[in-house]
Amino acid sequence: MIKLFKVKEKQRELAENANGKGHVKKQSAGELRLHKDISELNLPKTCTISFPNGKDDLMNFGITIRPDEGYYFGGEFFFSFQVSPIYPHEPPKVKCMTKVYHPNIDLEGNVCLNILREDWKPVLNVNTVIYGLYHLFTEPNYEDPLNHDAAAVLRENPKMFQLNVRKAIMGGYVGQSYFPPLFFCLAQNSSTATAA
């Protein structure tokens, strides 16, 4: 019986090649669901999606967030997404590739967002994760930190926290950590500020 299926599959493949279709790669359930999620994305105007490996590799993509309010206004933050073939039964792996002074993102780029851990459910999707990341920039949370120093400053001295975030975005040291400047965003924001 198994040999019969293999013969039929081989015949179908040969027929497709003869018709010029070529071999069609089967997609996993995770790829099918992710394709649906991406086609239905409703991103905030401050977020963009990119596919560094091309549109053929939907399982690895990037999201850029440019907050237009709050402490992180003027910054540009890039997140890499790696999606498992068993998605949505497992959340995407998300890492912040931009070094940021943030209570919920450590200096290695690990992200503390409950829906990426214990609160993940298969009914959630990539859109939900992106809005969760955006929310981290509009309302950072000092109660569930990865960067305990940043969380303590936010809790005890919000003005100092704001100065530290500005220093990190402009480029410089905050404590013992150096943050490279975010030139692109600063240039864009100064040009929009002069136009206003």
Beta strands, then each sheet from edge to edge (+ up, - down):
strand 1: 47-50
strand 2: 60-65
strand 3: 77-82
strand 4: 93-96
strand 5: 172-174
strand 6: 177-179
sheet 1: 1+ 2- 3+ 4-
sheet 2: 5+ 6-
end
